């Protein structure tokens, strides 16, 4: 189980633009679930995170990193942990 912070894969990248990838500069709280978060709140938070990812210039490298490193927490590259598990199970 690998739990690297988003900054590990993305901060050196020049593709993030002036402020860096949106997940590092805005609305960071939508990318990770808190321990006491209810399922309905988690779905809303994940959808908000996915919306940020949709316009991100490093979405695909982020997604590839999350899949390659088998990162199990948080929305990464527009995919939830469950979506990543499903994709990895199919390979």
C-alpha positions as CSV (number, residue, x, y, z in Angstrom):
1,X,0.0,0.0,0.0
2,X,1.6,3.2,-1.2
3,X,0.4,6.6,0.1
4,X,2.5,9.2,-1.5
5,X,1.3,12.8,-1.4
6,X,0.2,14.3,-4.6
7,X,3.2,16.7,-4.4
8,X,5.6,13.8,-4.9
9,X,4.5,13.0,-8.4
10,X,3.4,16.5,-9.5
11,X,5.4,19.3,-8.0
12,X,8.5,19.0,-10.3
13,X,6.3,19.1,-13.4
14,X,6.3,22.3,-15.4
15,X,2.9,21.3,-16.9
16,X,1.0,22.5,-13.8
17,X,1.2,26.1,-14.9
18,X,1.9,29.2,-12.8
19,X,0.2,28.0,-9.6
20,X,0.9,24.3,-10.1
21,X,-1.8,21.6,-10.5
22,X,-5.2,22.7,-9.2
23,X,-5.2,20.0,-6.6
24,X,-2.2,21.6,-5.0
25,X,-3.4,25.2,-5.2
26,X,-7.2,25.1,-4.8
27,X,-9.8,23.1,-2.9
28,X,-7.3,20.6,-1.6
29,X,-9.8,19.3,1.0
30,X,-11.9,17.6,-1.7
31,X,-9.2,15.1,-2.6
32,X,-9.0,13.0,0.6
33,X,-11.7,11.4,2.7
34,X,-11.7,12.0,6.4
35,X,-12.2,9.1,8.8
36,X,-15.6,10.1,10.0
37,X,-17.1,11.1,6.5
38,X,-20.4,9.5,5.6
39,X,-20.9,7.8,2.3
40,X,-23.2,10.5,0.8
41,X,-20.7,13.3,1.8
42,X,-17.8,11.2,0.3
43,X,-19.7,10.9,-3.0
44,X,-20.3,14.7,-3.2
45,X,-16.6,15.4,-2.2
46,X,-15.3,12.9,-4.8
47,X,-17.5,14.5,-7.5
48,X,-16.1,17.9,-6.6
49,X,-12.5,16.5,-6.8
50,X,-13.3,14.9,-10.2
51,X,-14.5,18.3,-11.5
52,X,-11.2,19.9,-10.5
53,X,-9.4,17.0,-12.3
54,X,-11.4,17.3,-15.5
55,X,-9.6,20.6,-16.4
56,X,-6.2,19.7,-15.0
57,X,-3.2,19.7,-17.4
58,X,-1.5,16.9,-15.5
59,X,-4.6,14.7,-15.0
60,X,-3.3,11.8,-17.1
61,X,0.2,11.7,-15.7
62,X,-1.4,11.9,-12.2
63,X,-3.7,9.0,-13.1
64,X,-0.9,6.9,-14.5
65,X,1.2,7.5,-11.3
66,X,-1.7,6.6,-9.0
67,X,-2.2,3.4,-10.9
68,X,1.4,2.4,-11.2
69,X,2.1,3.1,-7.6
70,X,-1.2,1.6,-6.5
71,X,-2.1,4.6,-4.4
72,X,-5.1,3.6,-2.4
73,X,-6.4,6.9,-0.9
74,X,-8.0,10.0,-2.4
75,X,-9.1,11.1,-5.8
76,X,-6.1,11.0,-8.2
77,X,-6.2,11.8,-11.9
78,X,-10.0,12.0,-11.8
79,X,-10.3,8.5,-10.4
80,X,-11.7,7.5,-7.0
81,X,-9.9,4.7,-5.0
82,X,-12.7,2.3,-6.0
83,X,-12.3,3.1,-9.7
84,X,-8.5,2.6,-9.5
85,X,-9.0,-0.8,-7.7
86,X,-11.4,-1.9,-10.4
87,X,-9.1,-0.9,-13.2
88,X,-6.2,-2.7,-11.5
89,X,-8.3,-5.8,-10.9
90,X,-9.0,-6.0,-14.6
91,X,-5.3,-6.1,-15.6
